[in-house]
């Protein structure tokens, strides 16, 4: 007699939905029993013909689920219930329930879209929104619509909003189960964690507090293996002999993972330090306490750099609730949280779907193999066009896709390999000699970041057997598996750098000029070594891992490569290109012929006969860098046009931003023969600016806002419109004889009258009134200062002049 689980109450409703609709979405909190009950109920119902395939997000969860299901039937795994994952399969001729990791389903559908022999597919823990689960569900929906109306689909989730999934399935029934009714008390920090306190120290303190205040096993959540190991080292010194300490993360041996989730013997208490691997699917039976560090580690891919990086960020509220629920699976529990209660509202509601953040190269290859663009498939979250385009570009470089996006025979071969297409291409091209490197790159860095970036150090450590036994054994097993996947294809022996470049054609790096170890990559991005890295002086490298910084990535792993190796591998992509470009450093146009591989300049020569048109276009880019640096006359013209535009005249925008944006139209024809910043400074822009106006517009401008006025002496003086009112400056004596104030465009001209030394003595918009009022005082003051200049009593009747008085003979 099996113990009662909450899911048992809704199983009849679920079976009815499958019988009547063939699809259902099942919402069930952690501990409800969906993983261990639903496949068996479906099998027992008799409504499914063929195998029941259930997807689990992780290898450990798939094994554990298969074992629990088999145990309920009294069978061994591999009989009625089996499992399949990369590199491991335990399935017999009588297997009816097959628990698989998510990538296995994709391979099954791509191999035969009709899924022969499969009657139902169950997506467990769909709220984790893995890329493979999203793709698998989209393909299953397509398969059901086009080929297999009888294929039953069940999507099971603990925290996901079920309505969008049900709509994606075509308004599938939503069935909701209650969870176990064991309460979980939440304990927050009294105040936010001090910024200077390291996570490991804070977690060790909080775990020790929980150990002293509560009973039962403790499950602590940390973002990654590094934090787990450092916390473990701190706790070993604090816990007594009656407490067993277990790490739990994805790269561990299965035996060690199993030890962490099984009940402790001998009456010992247990502390499990786990990554998000323990959030779902697994039941750790003796856990009564959760200590949550509040962080999660996710892969973030930046299509702008073409690189992915692991980032540590705040966990979502859904993840925090999922983690806390582990404390109440079998009895009332307690969840300690390493953040203050006031910080809880700032957590994001849900973690992002992997399709929003991950490298989409695998997905792009699968879509090409399926033969449909992403917009034709029912994705719950469509992939980013930019990230998908970046992935397709890489696949084209690897020879997996044609330029128009169709899959090639080589792409078909890569899709069958359980490797990233980069590594698959490397393995199929270089043969068994690439297996060691592929195995290393497919694993977490075995030496860590402090060992330097050189990949040859990792290979040497593997051969010298200086790696930890567990790590060496895991990589060794992967090498054997990869060698079986390839044949000795007669490829010539290649250097480490050459083998690496097969996988990373876009990350061949060339050292920039200068003392700093900075590199430009063939894909156009920038990267740099730490100053003391052993590879920092290498002229050419191949980068396999960086910190993903979008400005200039820090190189974590790389291999040195020689220029002859680059030419041997990618000679068909290397070509001479003529370049006519603006050099910011030299402040001039440079013309050269460059031998290029992507963004790398392998050799260069002077380009002597560059066309004038190309030089002018390059100079135009220089102008955009330098700015226009308009003269006073050019700015006056700019101001006149702006004034008329403000009054409603249809004239072109003469602001500097607009001028630079449209410089090809008005400036390019005048740049012939100009190659340097100094030459550009001597170019008058007044005529090019005037060329922007038609003859009619010029006439309206000159009438409404003339550029100059004529003085009584016949001199033309420029009018300044920059302050809104037209104004001029001139010597006072030049206005003698003026009896009517000058007017421009219907406005009185503001006139600043200057002394013989050029200093302002009066500003007026009514010169006749000035003669009648203030002139007498000005005359009295100026006669003493400038006795050699005329200061007549009646300026109205005097002749204008710029001369001094004539000497008496």
C-alpha positions in Angstrom: 0.0 0.0 0.0 1.6 3.3 -1.1 1.4 6.3 1.1 -1.1 8.9 0.1 0.2 11.9 -1.8 -1.8 15.1 -2.6 -1.5 14.4 -6.3 -3.6 11.3 -5.9 -6.7 13.4 -5.5 -6.4 14.9 -9.0 -5.1 11.9 -10.9 -8.6 10.8 -12.1 -9.2 14.4 -13.5 -5.8 14.2 -15.2 -6.5 10.8 -16.8 -9.9 12.1 -18.0 -8.2 15.1 -19.6 -5.8 12.9 -21.4 -8.6 10.5 -22.5 -10.8 13.4 -23.8 -8.3 16.0 -25.0 -5.0 14.3 -25.2 -3.2 17.2 -23.4 -3.1 18.7 -20.0 -1.2 21.2 -17.8 -0.6 20.0 -14.2 0.2 22.5 -11.5 1.5 20.9 -8.4 3.6 22.4 -5.6 6.8 20.6 -4.5 6.0 17.5 -2.6 2.7 16.8 -4.2 4.0 13.7 -5.8 3.6 14.5 -9.5 7.0 13.0 -10.6 6.4 9.7 -8.8 2.7 9.2 -9.5 1.7 10.6 -12.9 3.7 8.3 -15.2 2.4 5.2 -13.2 -1.2 6.5 -13.3 -1.0 7.1 -17.0 0.4 3.6 -17.5 -2.2 2.0 -15.3 -5.1 3.8 -17.1 -4.5 1.9 -20.3 -5.3 5.1 -22.4 -1.7 5.3 -23.7 -0.4 2.9 -26.3 3.3 2.8 -26.4 6.0 4.2 -24.2 5.6 7.0 -21.8 8.6 9.3 -22.0 9.1 11.7 -19.1 11.6 14.5 -19.4 13.8 15.6 -16.4 16.0 18.7 -16.4 19.1 16.9 -14.9 20.8 13.6 -14.9 20.6 13.1 -11.2 16.8 13.8 -11.2 16.3 11.4 -14.1 18.0 8.6 -12.3 16.3 9.3 -9.0 12.9 9.5 -10.7 13.4 6.2 -12.5 14.5 4.5 -9.3 11.4 5.8 -7.3 9.0 4.7 -10.1 10.6 1.3 -10.4 10.6 0.8 -6.6 6.8 1.5 -6.5 6.4 -1.3 -9.1 8.7 -3.6 -7.2 11.0 -3.8 -10.3 14.6 -3.1 -11.0 15.4 -0.1 -13.1 15.7 -1.2 -16.7 12.6 -3.4 -16.6 9.2 -1.5 -16.7 10.9 1.7 -15.9 14.2 2.8 -17.4 16.2 5.9 -18.1 18.4 7.4 -20.8 20.8 10.3 -20.8 24.0 11.3 -22.7 26.5 8.4 -22.5 24.2 6.2 -20.3 21.2 4.1 -21.0 19.3 1.6 -18.8 16.3 0.4 -20.8 15.1 -3.1 -21.5 12.7 -4.7 -24.1 9.8 -4.4 -21.6 10.4 -0.8 -20.7 7.1 1.2 -20.8 8.2 4.3 -18.9 11.4 6.0 -20.1 12.8 8.8 -18.0 15.2 10.9 -20.1 17.1 14.1 -19.9 15.7 16.8 -22.1 18.2 16.7 -25.0 17.4 13.0 -25.6 13.8 13.9 -26.6 15.0 16.3 -29.2 17.2 13.6 -30.8 14.3 11.2 -30.8 12.0 13.7 -32.6 14.7 14.8 -35.1 15.4 11.1 -35.9 11.8 10.3 -36.6 9.1 13.1 -36.1 6.4 10.5 -35.8 7.9 9.2 -32.5 7.1 5.6 -33.3 6.5 3.5 -30.2 5.9 6.6 -28.0 2.3 7.2 -26.7 2.8 10.1 -24.3 5.4 12.7 -23.4 5.5 14.3 -19.9 7.5 17.5 -19.4 8.4 17.5 -15.7 9.6 20.6 -13.9 8.8 22.7 -16.9 9.0 25.9 -14.8 12.7 25.7 -15.1 12.3 26.7 -18.7 15.4 25.0 -20.1 16.2 25.6 -23.7 15.8 21.9 -24.5 12.4 21.7 -22.8 11.1 24.7 -24.7 12.3 23.2 -28.0 11.1 19.7 -27.1 7.6 21.0 -26.3 7.5 23.1 -29.5 8.5 20.1 -31.6 6.0 17.8 -29.8 3.2 20.2 -30.5 4.2 20.3 -34.2 4.5 16.5 -34.3 1.0 16.1 -32.7 -0.6 18.6 -35.1 0.9 17.2 -38.3 1.6 13.5 -37.7 0.4 12.1 -34.3 -3.0 13.3 -33.2 -2.9 10.4 -30.6 0.3 11.6 -28.9 -0.6 12.6 -25.3 1.2 15.6 -23.9 1.4 16.6 -20.2 3.3 19.6 -18.9 3.9 19.6 -15.2 5.2 22.6 -13.2 5.5 23.7 -9.6 5.7 27.5 -9.9 5.0 28.5 -13.6 2.0 30.5 -14.6 0.0 27.7 -16.3 -2.3 29.8 -18.5 0.2 30.6 -21.3 1.3 27.0 -21.5 -2.3 25.8 -21.7 -2.9 28.4 -24.5 0.2 27.2 -26.3 -1.2 23.6 -26.3 -4.5 24.8 -27.7 -6.5 25.6 -24.5 -5.5 22.4 -22.7 -7.2 21.7 -19.4 -5.3 23.1 -16.3 -5.4 20.7 -13.4 -4.2 22.0 -10.0 -3.1 19.8 -7.1 -2.4 20.9 -3.5 0.9 20.3 -2.0 1.8 18.8 1.3 0.3 20.8 4.2 3.4 21.0 6.2 4.1 24.6 7.2 7.5 26.2 6.7 8.6 29.0 9.0 10.6 31.8 7.2 13.5 33.5 9.1 15.1 36.5 7.5 18.1 38.5 8.5 17.3 41.4 10.9 19.1 43.7 8.4 20.7 43.4 5.0 24.0 41.5 4.9 27.0 43.7 5.3 28.7 44.3 1.9 32.1 43.4 3.2 31.0 40.0 4.5 31.9 37.2 2.0 29.0 34.9 1.0 30.9 31.8 2.3 31.4 33.3 5.7 27.9 34.6 6.0 26.5 31.2 4.9 28.7 29.3 7.3 27.5 31.5 10.2 23.8 31.1 9.2 24.2 27.3 8.8 25.8 27.0 12.2 22.9 29.1 13.7 20.4 26.8 12.0 22.3 23.7 13.3 22.1 25.0 16.9 18.5 26.3 16.7 16.7 23.5 14.7 16.7 19.7 14.5 16.9 17.5 11.4 18.9 17.7 8.2 19.9 21.0 6.6 19.9 21.8 2.9 21.9 25.0 2.0 21.7 26.6 -1.4 24.8 28.3 -2.9 25.4 29.5 -6.5 28.2 27.2 -7.5 30.9 24.7 -6.8 33.5 27.3 -5.7 31.2 28.7 -3.0 30.2 25.2 -1.9 33.8 24.1 -1.5 34.8 27.3 0.4 31.7 27.0 2.7 32.5 23.4 3.3 36.1 24.2 4.3 34.7 26.7 6.9 32.1 24.3 8.3 34.5 21.4 8.7 36.2 23.2 11.5 32.9 24.1 13.3 30.7 20.9 13.1 31.1 17.9 15.4 31.5 14.2 14.5 27.7 13.7 14.6 27.1 15.9 11.6 27.8 14.6 8.0 28.6 17.3 5.4 27.8 16.6 1.7 28.4 18.8 -1.3 25.9 18.4 -4.2 26.5 19.9 -7.7 26.2 18.7 -11.3 29.9 17.8 -12.0 30.2 15.3 -9.1 30.3 11.5 -9.4 26.8 10.0 -9.4 27.8 7.9 -6.3 28.6 11.1 -4.4 25.4 12.8 -5.5 23.4 9.7 -4.4 25.1 9.8 -1.0 24.0 13.4 -0.6 20.3 12.7 -1.2 20.0 9.4 0.7 19.1 9.3 4.4 22.0 9.4 6.7 22.8 6.3 8.7 24.0 6.0 12.3 21.8 8.8 13.7 24.0 11.5 12.2 22.5 14.9 11.1 23.1 15.9 7.6 24.2 19.2 6.0 23.9 19.3 2.2 25.6 22.2 0.4 23.9 22.3 -3.0 23.5 24.4 -6.2 20.1 24.8 -7.8 20.3 21.1 -8.7 18.4 20.4 -5.5 15.6 22.9 -6.1 13.3 20.5 -7.9 12.7 16.8 -8.6 14.9 15.5 -5.8 13.6 14.5 -2.4 16.2 14.6 0.4 14.2 12.8 3.0 15.9 13.9 6.2 15.9 17.6 5.4 13.9 19.8 7.8 15.8 23.1 7.4 16.7 25.1 4.3 19.4 27.8 4.4 19.1 30.0 1.2 22.0 32.2 0.1 19.6 34.0 -2.2 21.8 33.7 -5.3 21.7 31.8 -8.6 24.3 31.3 -11.3 23.1 31.6 -14.8 24.7 31.6 -18.3 24.2 34.9 -20.0 25.0 35.1 -23.7 25.7 38.5 -25.3 25.1 38.4 -29.1 27.0 41.7 -29.3 30.2 40.0 -28.2 29.4 36.5 -29.3 30.4 35.3 -25.9 28.7 33.7 -22.9 29.6 34.2 -19.3 28.3 32.8 -16.0 26.8 35.5 -13.9 25.8 35.3 -10.2 22.6 37.2 -9.6 19.7 37.4 -7.1 17.4 34.4 -7.2 13.8 34.9 -8.1 10.9 34.8 -5.6 9.7 31.6 -7.4 13.1 30.0 -6.8 13.2 31.1 -3.2 9.8 29.6 -2.6 10.8 26.4 -4.3 13.9 26.2 -2.2 12.0 26.9 1.0 9.5 24.2 0.1 12.2 21.6 0.4 12.1 22.0 4.2 8.4 21.0 4.4 8.3 17.9 2.1 7.8 15.4 5.0 7.3 17.4 8.1 7.0 21.1 9.3 10.3 22.9 8.5 12.2 26.1 8.7 13.8 28.2 6.0 16.5 30.7 6.8 17.1 33.4 4.3 20.4 35.3 3.9 18.5 38.6 3.2 16.3 41.0 5.1 12.5 40.8 4.8 12.4 44.2 3.2 14.6 43.0 0.4 12.2 40.2 -0.6 10.0 42.5 -2.7 13.0 43.5 -4.8 13.6 40.0 -6.0 12.4 39.2 -9.6 9.2 37.2 -9.8 10.6 34.4 -12.0 14.0 33.4 -13.3 14.4 34.2 -17.0 13.8 31.4 -19.5 17.1 29.9 -20.8 16.0 30.7 -24.4 16.2 34.4 -23.4 19.8 34.3 -22.0 21.7 31.3 -23.5 23.9 30.7 -26.5 21.5 29.7 -29.3 23.9 27.9 -31.5 22.5 24.4 -30.7 19.0 25.7 -31.2 19.8 27.3 -34.5 21.3 24.0 -35.7 18.2 22.0 -34.5 15.9 24.5 -36.2 17.8 24.1 -39.5 17.6 20.4 -39.1 13.9 20.6 -38.5 13.6 22.8 -41.6 11.5 25.6 -40.1 12.2 29.2 -39.0 11.5 29.9 -35.3 8.5 32.0 -36.0 6.8 28.9 -37.4 7.2 26.9 -34.2 5.0 27.3 -31.1 7.6 28.6 -28.6 6.4 29.8 -25.2 9.2 32.5 -25.5 10.4 33.1 -29.0 14.2 33.3 -29.4 15.9 36.7 -29.8 16.5 37.5 -33.5 19.9 39.0 -32.7 21.1 36.0 -30.7 19.8 33.6 -33.3 21.4 35.6 -36.1 24.7 35.4 -34.2 24.3 31.6 -33.8 23.5 31.2 -37.5 26.6 33.2 -38.5 28.8 30.9 -36.4 27.2 27.8 -37.9 27.9 29.2 -41.4 31.6 29.7 -40.4 31.7 26.1 -39.2 30.2 24.9 -42.5 27.1 23.6 -40.8 24.7 26.0 -42.7 24.7 27.4 -46.1 24.6 31.2 -46.6 20.8 31.0 -47.0 20.4 29.1 -43.7 19.9 25.6 -45.0 21.6 22.7 -43.2 24.6 21.0 -44.9 25.6 17.4 -44.7 28.3 18.5 -42.2 25.6 20.3 -40.2 23.6 17.0 -40.1 26.7 15.2 -38.7 27.2 17.9 -36.0 23.5 17.7 -35.0 23.9 14.0 -34.2 26.9 14.7 -31.8 26.2 15.3 -28.1 28.5 18.3 -28.2 28.3 22.1 -28.9 28.6 22.5 -32.6 32.0 24.2 -32.1 33.5 21.2 -30.5 31.6 18.8 -32.8 33.2 20.6 -35.8 36.6 20.4 -34.2 36.2 16.7 -33.5 34.9 15.7 -36.9 37.5 17.7 -38.7 40.6 16.8 -36.7 39.6 13.3 -35.7 40.7 11.5 -32.5 43.6 13.9 -31.9 41.0 16.5 -30.9 39.2 14.3 -28.3 41.4 15.4 -25.3 40.8 19.1 -26.0 37.1 18.6 -26.7 36.7 16.7 -23.4 38.6 19.5 -21.5 36.6 22.3 -23.2 33.3 20.4 -22.5 34.1 20.5 -18.7 34.6 23.2 -16.1 38.2 24.4 -16.1 40.0 21.8 -14.0 42.9 24.1 -13.0 40.8 27.2 -12.2 41.5 30.8 -13.0 44.6 31.2 -11.0 46.6 28.8 -13.1 46.8 31.2 -16.1 45.0 31.0 -19.4 47.3 28.6 -21.4 45.3 25.5 -22.5 48.5 23.5 -22.8 48.8 23.6 -19.0 45.5 21.8 -18.7 46.5 19.1 -21.2 49.8 18.6 -19.5 48.1 18.3 -16.1 45.8 15.6 -17.6 48.8 13.7 -19.0 50.9 14.1 -15.9 47.9 12.8 -13.8 48.3 15.9 -11.6 44.5 16.7 -11.6 42.3 15.5 -8.8 41.4 11.8 -9.4 37.7 12.5 -9.7 38.2 15.3 -12.3 40.8 13.2 -14.2 38.5 10.2 -14.2 35.5 12.2 -15.5 37.5 13.8 -18.3 39.2 10.5 -19.1 35.8 8.9 -19.5 34.7 11.7 -21.8 37.8 11.3 -23.9 37.0 7.6 -24.5 33.4 8.4 -25.4 34.4 11.1 -27.8 37.0 8.9 -29.5 34.3 6.4 -30.2 32.2 9.1 -31.9 34.9 9.9 -34.5 37.0 7.9 -36.8 40.7 8.3 -37.8 39.9 10.3 -40.8 43.5 10.7 -42.0 43.7 14.3 -40.8 47.3 15.5 -40.6 48.7 16.1 -37.0 47.8 19.5 -35.9 49.1 21.8 -33.2 47.0 22.6 -30.1 46.4 26.1 -31.5 45.3 24.8 -34.9 42.9 22.3 -33.3 41.5 25.0 -31.1 41.1 27.4 -34.1 38.8 24.8 -35.8 36.3 25.3 -33.0 36.8 29.0 -32.6 37.4 30.6 -36.1 35.8 33.8 -34.8 38.2 34.0 -31.8 41.6 33.9 -33.4 43.4 36.8 -31.7 46.1 39.2 -32.9 48.1 41.2 -30.4 47.5 44.9 -30.8 50.4 47.4 -30.9 51.7 48.6 -27.6 52.9 47.1 -24.3 49.6 46.0 -22.9 48.5 42.4 -23.8 45.4 43.5 -25.7 44.1 41.5 -28.7 41.7 42.0 -31.6 39.7 38.9 -32.4 38.9 37.7 -35.9 35.2 38.2 -35.2 35.9 41.9 -34.5 35.7 41.9 -30.7 38.5 42.9 -28.2 40.1 40.8 -25.4 43.0 41.1 -23.1 45.2 38.9 -20.8 46.3 39.7 -17.3 49.7 41.4 -17.5 51.6 38.5 -16.0 49.9 35.7 -18.0 52.4 33.3 -19.7 50.6 33.9 -23.1 50.5 37.7 -22.8 53.4 38.2 -25.3 52.1 35.7 -28.0 51.5 37.4 -31.3 48.6 35.1 -32.2 46.2 33.2 -29.9 42.9 31.4 -30.0 40.5 32.3 -27.2 38.2 29.7 -25.8 36.9 31.4 -22.6 36.5 34.9 -21.4 34.7 36.8 -18.6 32.2 38.0 -21.3 32.9 41.7 -20.7 31.2 43.5 -23.6 33.8 46.3 -23.8 37.0 44.2 -23.7 36.8 40.7 -22.4 39.3 39.3 -20.0 40.8 36.1 -21.4 40.4 33.0 -19.1 41.5 30.2 -21.5 43.4 30.3 -24.8 46.0 28.5 -26.9 48.9 30.0 -28.8 48.8 29.6 -32.6 51.3 30.5 -35.3 50.7 32.5 -38.4 51.6 29.6 -40.7 48.9 27.5 -38.9 46.4 30.3 -39.4 47.2 30.4 -43.1 47.1 26.6 -43.5 43.6 26.4 -41.8 41.9 29.4 -43.2 43.9 30.4 -46.4 40.6 30.3 -48.4 39.2 33.1 -46.1 42.3 35.3 -46.2 42.2 38.0 -48.8 43.8 41.3 -49.7 41.6 44.3 -49.2 42.1 47.9 -50.0 41.3 50.2 -47.1 40.9 53.9 -47.1 40.1 54.9 -43.5 40.4 57.8 -41.1 43.0 57.4 -38.5 42.1 59.0 -35.2 45.6 58.6 -33.9 47.3 60.2 -36.9 44.4 62.6 -37.6 44.6 61.9 -41.3 43.3 59.5 -44.0 45.4 56.4 -44.4 45.4 54.3 -47.5 46.7 50.8 -47.4 46.2 47.3 -48.8 45.7 44.8 -46.0 45.8 41.0 -46.0 42.9 40.2 -43.7 41.2 37.3 -41.9 38.1 38.7 -40.5 39.2 41.7 -38.4 42.8 40.6 -38.3 45.4 42.4 -40.4 48.0 39.7 -41.2 50.1 41.9 -43.5 49.8 45.4 -45.1 51.2 47.6 -47.9 50.7 51.2 -48.9 47.9 51.7 -51.4 49.3 54.3 -53.7 46.6 54.9 -56.2 43.5 55.2 -53.9 40.6 56.9 -55.7 39.9 60.5 -54.7 36.3 59.5 -54.0 37.4 56.9 -51.5 39.7 59.4 -49.8 36.9 62.0 -49.6 34.6 59.5 -48.0 37.2 58.5 -45.4 37.9 62.2 -44.8 34.1 62.6 -44.2 34.4 60.1 -41.3 37.2 62.2 -40.0 35.1 65.3 -40.1 32.4 63.5 -38.1 35.1 62.8 -35.5 36.7 66.3 -35.6 33.5 68.3 -35.7 32.8 71.2 -38.1 34.6 73.9 -36.1 32.6 76.6 -37.9 34.1 80.1 -38.3 32.3 83.3 -37.2 30.9 83.9 -40.7 29.7 80.3 -41.0 28.0 80.5 -37.6 26.3 83.8 -38.7 24.9 82.0 -41.7 23.8 79.1 -39.6 22.0 81.5 -37.2 20.2 83.4 -40.0 18.8 80.1 -41.4 17.8 79.0 -37.9 15.9 82.3 -37.3 13.9 81.9 -40.5 13.1 78.2 -39.7 11.7 79.4 -36.3 9.4 81.8 -38.1 8.0 79.0 -40.2 10.2 79.2 -43.3 10.8 75.8 -45.1 14.6 75.8 -44.9 16.9 72.9 -44.1 18.1 72.2 -40.6 21.5 73.8 -40.1 22.3 72.5 -36.6 25.6 70.8 -36.3 24.1 67.4 -35.6 21.9 67.7 -38.8 24.9 69.0 -40.8 27.1 66.1 -39.8 24.3 63.6 -40.4 23.8 64.8 -44.0 27.4 65.6 -44.7 27.5 63.3 -47.7 25.0 65.6 -49.4 26.6 69.0 -48.9 30.2 68.5 -47.8 31.5 65.5 -49.7 31.9 67.3 -53.0 34.2 69.9 -51.4 36.6 67.4 -49.7 38.5 66.5 -52.8 42.3 66.7 -52.1 41.8 67.0 -48.4 43.4 64.2 -46.3 44.4 65.7 -42.9 42.8 67.6 -40.0 45.1 70.5 -40.7 44.0 70.7 -44.3 40.3 70.6 -43.3 40.8 73.6 -41.0 41.8 75.7 -44.0 38.6 74.8 -45.9 35.9 77.5 -45.9 32.5 75.9 -45.3 30.5 79.0 -46.1 30.0 78.1 -49.8 29.2 74.4 -49.0 26.6 75.6 -46.4 25.1 78.0 -48.8 24.8 75.2 -51.4 22.2 73.6 -49.1 19.7 76.4 -50.1 17.9 76.7 -53.5 18.1 80.0 -55.3 14.6 80.9 -54.1 15.5 80.1 -50.5 18.6 82.2 -50.7 16.6 85.1 -52.0 14.1 84.8 -49.1 16.9 84.5 -46.6 18.7 87.6 -47.9 15.5 89.6 -47.9 14.4 88.6 -44.4 17.7 88.3 -42.7 20.4 90.0 -44.8 24.0 89.0 -44.0 25.4 92.6 -44.2 24.4 96.2 -44.0 26.1 99.1 -45.8 27.5 102.0 -43.7 27.4 105.7 -44.8 30.9 105.1 -46.0 29.8 102.3 -48.3 31.5 99.6 -46.2 29.6 96.2 -45.8 29.4 95.1 -42.2 28.2 91.6 -41.2 25.0 91.5 -39.2 24.9 89.3 -36.0 21.6 87.6 -35.4 22.8 85.3 -32.5 21.0 87.3 -29.8 17.6 87.4 -31.6 17.9 91.1 -32.7 20.1 92.0 -35.6 23.1 94.0 -34.5 26.3 95.5 -35.8 29.4 97.2 -34.4 31.3 100.1 -36.0 33.2 103.3 -35.1 31.0 106.2 -34.0 32.6 108.6 -36.6 31.4 106.3 -39.4 27.7 107.2 -38.6 28.1 111.0 -38.8 25.5 112.5 -41.0 22.9 109.7 -40.2 19.5 111.2 -39.7 17.5 108.0 -40.0 18.2 104.9 -38.0 19.0 101.8 -40.2 16.4 99.0 -40.4 16.9 95.3 -41.2 14.0 93.0 -42.1 11.5 95.4 -40.6 13.5 95.7 -37.3 15.6 98.6 -36.0 19.2 97.5 -36.1 20.9 97.4 -32.8 24.1 99.5 -33.3 27.0 99.4 -30.9 29.1 102.6 -31.5 32.8 102.2 -30.8 35.5 104.5 -29.7 38.6 105.1 -32.0 40.2 102.3 -29.9 37.4 99.9 -30.7 35.7 100.0 -27.3 31.9 100.3 -26.9 30.7 103.8 -26.0 27.0 103.5 -26.7 24.4 100.9 -27.9 21.3 102.3 -29.5 18.4 101.4 -31.7 17.7 105.2 -32.4 20.8 107.1 -33.7 19.0 110.4 -34.3 17.8 110.3 -30.6 21.4 109.6 -29.5 22.6 112.7 -31.4 20.0 114.7 -29.5 20.7 113.3 -26.1 23.7 111.4 -25.0 26.1 112.4 -27.8 27.1 115.7 -26.0 28.3 113.8 -22.9 30.1 111.2 -25.1 31.7 114.1 -27.1 32.9 115.8 -24.0 34.5 112.6 -22.6 36.0 111.4 -26.0 37.5 114.7 -27.1 39.9 114.6 -24.1 40.8 111.0 -24.7 41.1 111.1 -28.5 41.9 114.7 -29.5 43.2 113.8 -32.9 39.8 112.5 -34.0 36.8 114.6 -35.1 34.1 115.3 -32.6 31.8 117.8 -34.2 29.1 119.7 -32.2 26.5 118.7 -34.8 27.1 115.2 -35.9 23.9 115.2 -38.1 25.7 117.6 -40.5 29.2 116.1 -40.3 30.6 113.8 -43.0 31.2 110.2 -41.9 34.9 109.3 -41.6 37.4 106.8 -40.3 40.3 109.3 -40.5 41.9 111.5 -37.9 41.7 115.3 -38.1 43.9 116.9 -40.8 46.9 118.8 -39.5 46.8 122.6 -39.8 49.4 123.8 -42.2 
